[in-house]
């Protein structure tokens, strides 16, 4: 076991980052550590790493921010694996909204979608254990698990109905970009499921597989896209946005950052972006940039409204890490998205049990009609 005096100093050192010289604000933490080893009846059964992790997690949790978290080494590895688009689970993106574990979106073709999980669902319990007071990481760790095992989610839908939904975990492999050329309409259709590191390249391959000079329009489907990596959203939006800002981010450590396009590489033809209540974060960055620059319109329903940016601000020698919300982002015209979302120019209400794809049909009709609805009408 690491020497007690060293761990006590490490605890204080980690938690007092940025404190003025001689500042003793966190010195009681070292005293608590010593008291535990001197007086706690099972002190020998508690590892120093457990105490260290608990102390750091407590400070981060005290922020009350659902997106800021301390990762243990195992949690950080699991989180990184999820960014790669491959993990064992049921295929949902979750967030904390008003203290509730809330579904941002189920990914297409996953057990969550097949089982009837919907954007906005409140996950009240996992395997009968109530989720009240849970962090996102705790919820994720309980929902994920070995392939082939069953997890039961108790969810409350937007209409107030509550049901237990058993889901069989499977290997989740998210193919971030899917596309097809609709020759009859002369429309290129691209669905972006999430923004991974490879998304911009895959989007480019899809776009340039279309006969761009002969297209009547392009449909970009961002419905139920929970977001992902900021740089991927900026690069993806740059295919459509002429030179200018894609997103502006404001935060205390860096002031304001502006991420800009270097000039679009897709002809200025009608572009319709499909959005709904499951369109969030990086997906809202791309949709907001295209809307603000007048390069296309949004079709569907108001988006989720997650306008905060997170960064890994510290990694520990043991493999743990701290992820903090470091700023809020704004569209090129300065619109705030967080807790507000984006409003489409063409609103399409959701009707339970309705057949077909009314949002896609509305987008195709807009393209057929010569894009008569002006861009920017939904801002």
C-alpha positions in Angstrom: 0.0 0.0 0.0 1.2 3.5 -0.7 2.5 5.3 2.3 -0.2 7.2 4.2 1.6 10.5 4.3 2.1 10.5 0.5 -1.5 9.7 -0.2 -2.7 12.4 2.2 -0.5 14.9 0.4 -1.7 13.7 -3.0 -5.3 14.1 -1.9 -4.7 17.7 -0.9 -2.6 18.4 -3.9 -5.1 17.2 -6.4 -8.0 19.0 -4.8 -6.2 22.3 -4.2 -5.1 22.8 -7.8 -5.2 26.5 -8.4 -5.2 27.5 -4.7 -3.0 30.3 -3.5 0.3 29.4 -1.8 -0.3 28.5 1.8 -4.0 28.1 1.3 -5.3 25.5 3.8 -8.9 25.2 2.5 -8.5 21.5 1.8 -6.1 20.6 4.6 -9.0 19.0 6.6 -9.2 16.4 3.8 -5.7 15.1 4.7 -6.8 15.1 8.4 -9.9 13.0 7.5 -7.7 10.6 5.7 -5.5 10.2 8.8 -8.5 9.8 11.1 -9.9 7.0 8.9 -6.6 5.1 9.2 -6.4 5.7 12.9 -10.0 5.2 14.0 -12.1 3.4 11.3 -12.5 -0.2 12.5 -12.0 -1.7 9.0 -9.4 0.7 7.8 -7.1 -2.1 6.6 -9.8 -3.2 4.2 -10.1 0.2 2.5 -7.4 0.9 -0.2 -5.8 4.3 -0.6 -6.9 4.4 -4.2 -10.6 3.9 -3.1 -10.3 6.9 -0.7 -8.5 9.0 -3.4 -11.1 8.2 -6.0 -14.0 8.9 -3.6 -12.5 12.3 -2.6 -12.1 13.5 -6.2 -15.5 12.2 -7.2 -17.1 14.0 -4.3 -15.6 17.4 -5.4 -16.7 16.9 -9.0 -20.2 15.7 -8.0 -20.6 18.8 -5.8 -20.7 20.9 -9.0 -24.2 19.5 -9.6 -23.4 19.3 -13.3 -24.6 16.0 -14.9 -22.0 16.2 -17.6 -18.9 16.7 -15.4 -17.5 13.6 -13.8 -14.6 11.7 -12.4 -13.8 8.5 -14.1 -12.1 5.6 -12.4 -9.6 3.8 -14.7 -12.3 1.2 -15.7 -14.9 3.9 -16.2 -12.6 5.9 -18.4 -11.7 2.9 -20.5 -15.5 2.1 -21.0 -16.2 5.8 -21.9 -13.4 5.8 -24.5 -14.8 2.5 -26.0 -18.2 4.1 -26.3 -16.6 6.9 -28.4 -15.3 4.3 -30.8 -18.9 3.3 -31.6 -18.5 -0.3 -30.4 -19.5 -1.6 -26.9 -21.8 -4.1 -25.3 -25.2 -2.7 -24.3 -28.6 -1.8 -25.6 -27.8 1.2 -27.8 -29.1 4.4 -26.1 -27.7 7.8 -25.3 -28.8 9.2 -22.0 -28.5 12.5 -20.1 -29.7 14.0 -16.8 -32.6 16.4 -17.2 -34.2 17.8 -14.1 -32.4 15.2 -12.0 -33.9 12.3 -14.1 -32.0 9.8 -16.2 -33.5 10.7 -19.6 -33.1 9.1 -23.0 -31.6 11.5 -25.6 -32.1 8.9 -28.4 -32.0 5.2 -29.2 -29.7 4.3 -32.0 -31.3 2.7 -35.1 -31.1 -1.1 -35.3 -30.4 -1.6 -31.6 -32.2 -3.5 -28.9 -33.4 -0.1 -27.4 -35.1 1.0 -30.6 -36.6 -2.5 -31.2 -37.9 -2.5 -27.6 -39.7 0.8 -27.9 -37.4 3.1 -26.1 -38.1 6.7 -27.3 -36.3 10.1 -27.0 -37.4 11.8 -23.8 -38.2 8.6 -21.9 -37.5 8.8 -18.2 -35.6 5.7 -17.0 -37.1 5.3 -13.5 -35.4 2.0 -12.7 -32.8 -0.4 -14.0 -33.4 -4.1 -13.0 -35.8 -2.8 -10.4 -33.3 -0.4 -8.8 -34.6 3.1 -8.7 -32.4 5.6 -10.6 -33.1 8.6 -8.3 -29.8 10.3 -7.4 -27.8 8.3 -10.0 -25.0 9.8 -12.0 -24.9 9.3 -15.8 -21.9 7.0 -15.3 -23.7 4.8 -12.7 -26.7 4.6 -15.1 -24.5 3.7 -18.0 -22.6 1.0 -16.1 -25.8 -0.6 -14.9 -27.4 -0.6 -18.4 -24.3 -1.9 -20.2 -23.2 -5.5 -19.5 -22.1 -8.8 -21.1 -23.5 -9.6 -24.5 -26.5 -11.9 -24.3 -27.6 -10.8 -20.8 -31.0 -9.1 -20.1 -31.5 -5.7 -18.5 -35.0 -4.5 -17.6 -35.6 -0.7 -18.0 -38.6 0.8 -16.3 -39.4 3.9 -18.4 -42.0 6.6 -18.3 -42.9 7.9 -21.8 -43.9 11.4 -22.7 -47.6 10.5 -22.5 -47.2 9.4 -18.9 -47.4 5.7 -19.5 -44.9 3.5 -17.5 -43.7 0.1 -18.7 -41.0 -2.4 -18.0 -39.0 -3.1 -21.1 -36.7 -6.1 -21.1 -33.7 -5.7 -23.5 -31.1 -8.3 -24.4 -27.7 -6.7 -24.5 -25.7 -7.1 -27.7 -22.5 -5.8 -29.3 -23.3 -2.3 -30.4 -21.6 -1.2 -33.5 -22.6 2.2 -34.6 -22.1 2.9 -38.3 -22.0 6.7 -38.1 -23.0 7.5 -41.7 -25.5 5.8 -44.0 -26.5 7.1 -47.5 -28.5 6.4 -50.6 -29.1 8.2 -53.9 -32.8 8.5 -54.6 -32.6 8.6 -58.4 -36.3 9.2 -59.0 -36.2 12.5 -57.0 -32.6 13.3 -57.9 -31.9 13.6 -54.1 -29.0 12.5 -52.1 -30.0 11.2 -48.6 -27.5 10.9 -45.8 -28.2 9.8 -42.3 -25.6 10.7 -39.6 -26.2 8.6 -36.5 -23.4 10.2 -34.3 -20.3 12.3 -34.7 -17.2 10.1 -34.3 -13.7 10.8 -35.5 -14.4 9.1 -38.8 -17.7 10.8 -39.5 -16.5 13.7 -41.6 -14.6 11.3 -43.9 -17.5 9.0 -44.3 -19.8 12.0 -44.9 -17.5 13.2 -47.7 -17.5 9.8 -49.3 -21.3 9.7 -49.2 -21.7 13.2 -50.6 -19.2 12.8 -53.5 -20.7 9.5 -54.5 -23.8 11.5 -55.6 -24.0 13.2 -59.0 -23.7 16.6 -57.3 -24.1 18.8 -60.4 -27.4 17.1 -61.2 -28.9 16.9 -57.8 -32.2 18.6 -57.0 -31.3 18.6 -53.4 -29.7 16.9 -50.4 -31.4 15.6 -47.2 -29.2 15.2 -44.1 -31.0 13.1 -41.4 -29.9 14.1 -37.9 -32.9 12.7 -36.1 -32.0 10.9 -32.9 -28.4 11.9 -33.3 -27.2 12.5 -29.7 -24.0 14.3 -30.8 -20.4 13.2 -30.2 -17.1 14.9 -31.0 -17.1 18.7 -31.5 -14.4 18.7 -34.2 -16.4 16.1 -36.2 -19.4 18.3 -36.2 -17.4 21.4 -37.4 -15.8 19.4 -40.2 -19.1 17.9 -41.3 -20.9 21.3 -41.3 -18.0 22.7 -43.4 -19.1 20.7 -46.4 -22.1 23.0 -46.7 -21.1 26.3 -45.0 -19.2 29.0 -46.9 -16.3 30.6 -45.1 -17.3 31.8 -41.7 -18.0 30.6 -38.2 -19.6 27.2 -37.5 -19.9 27.6 -33.7 -18.7 29.9 -31.0 -17.8 28.6 -27.5 -17.5 30.6 -24.4 -15.8 29.4 -21.2 -13.9 30.8 -18.2 -10.5 29.2 -19.1 -10.3 30.3 -22.7 -12.7 33.2 -23.2 -14.2 32.7 -26.6 -13.2 30.2 -29.3 -14.6 30.3 -32.8 -14.5 27.3 -35.0 -14.9 28.2 -38.7 -15.4 26.7 -42.1 -12.7 27.0 -44.7 -15.3 27.1 -47.5 -17.9 24.6 -48.6 -17.1 21.9 -51.1 -20.7 21.0 -51.9 -22.6 23.0 -54.5 -25.2 25.5 -53.2 -28.2 23.4 -53.8 -31.3 22.9 -51.5 -30.3 21.2 -48.3 -33.0 19.9 -45.8 -31.8 18.8 -42.3 -34.2 16.4 -40.6 -34.3 17.0 -36.8 -36.3 16.0 -33.8 -36.3 15.9 -30.0 -33.4 13.4 -30.2 -31.1 15.7 -32.1 -28.6 17.0 -29.6 -25.2 18.5 -28.9 -22.8 18.1 -31.9 -25.8 17.4 -34.1 -27.3 20.8 -33.1 -24.0 22.5 -33.9 -24.1 21.2 -37.5 -27.8 22.0 -37.9 -27.6 25.4 -36.3 -24.6 26.4 -38.5 -26.3 25.4 -41.7 -29.5 27.2 -40.6 -27.8 30.4 -39.5 -25.7 30.6 -42.8 -28.8 30.2 -44.9 -27.4 27.1 -46.5 -30.5 24.9 -45.8 -33.6 24.5 -43.6 -34.5 22.3 -40.7 -37.5 20.0 -41.0 -39.2 18.1 -38.2 -39.5 19.0 -34.5 -37.6 21.2 -32.1 -34.2 19.7 -31.0 -33.1 18.5 -27.6 -31.2 21.5 -26.5 -27.8 20.4 -25.2 -25.5 23.4 -25.7 -22.6 22.6 -23.4 -19.1 21.4 -24.2 -17.1 18.9 -22.2 -13.3 18.2 -22.2 -11.0 15.8 -20.4 -9.1 18.3 -18.3 -6.9 15.9 -16.3 -5.7 12.3 -16.6 -4.2 10.5 -13.6 -1.3 8.1 -13.6 -3.6 5.2 -12.7 -5.7 5.7 -15.8 -8.5 7.7 -14.2 -9.6 11.1 -15.6 -11.7 14.2 -15.0 -14.3 15.4 -17.6 -15.6 18.9 -17.0 -18.1 21.1 -18.7 -15.8 23.9 -19.9 -18.1 26.1 -21.9 -21.4 26.8 -23.6 -21.7 27.0 -27.4 -23.6 29.4 -29.5 -24.6 29.3 -33.2 -22.9 31.6 -35.7 -25.6 34.2 -35.1 -25.1 34.0 -31.3 -28.1 31.9 -30.5 -28.0 29.9 -27.3 -29.1 26.3 -27.7 -28.9 24.9 -24.2 -32.3 24.0 -22.8 -33.8 25.8 -25.8 -33.0 23.8 -28.9 -33.4 24.7 -32.5 -36.8 25.4 -34.2 -37.3 24.0 -37.7 -38.6 26.1 -40.5 -41.0 23.3 -41.4 -42.6 21.8 -38.3 -43.9 18.2 -38.6 -45.9 17.0 -35.6 -45.3 13.4 -34.3 -48.4 11.2 -34.7 -48.3 7.9 -32.8 -48.9 5.0 -35.2 -48.5 7.1 -38.3 -47.1 5.1 -41.2 -44.3 6.3 -43.5 -41.8 9.0 -42.8 -43.6 12.4 -42.7 -40.4 14.4 -42.0 -38.6 12.9 -45.0 -41.7 13.4 -47.1 -42.0 17.1 -46.0 -38.3 17.6 -46.9 -38.7 16.0 -50.3 -41.8 18.1 -51.0 -39.8 21.3 -50.1 -37.1 20.3 -52.6 -39.7 19.4 -55.3 -41.5 22.7 -54.8 -38.3 24.6 -55.5 -37.3 25.3 -51.9 -40.0 27.9 -51.5 -39.9 28.0 -47.7 -37.2 30.6 -47.0 -34.2 29.6 -44.9 -34.1 31.1 -41.5 -37.8 31.1 -41.0 -37.6 28.9 -38.0 -35.0 30.8 -36.1 
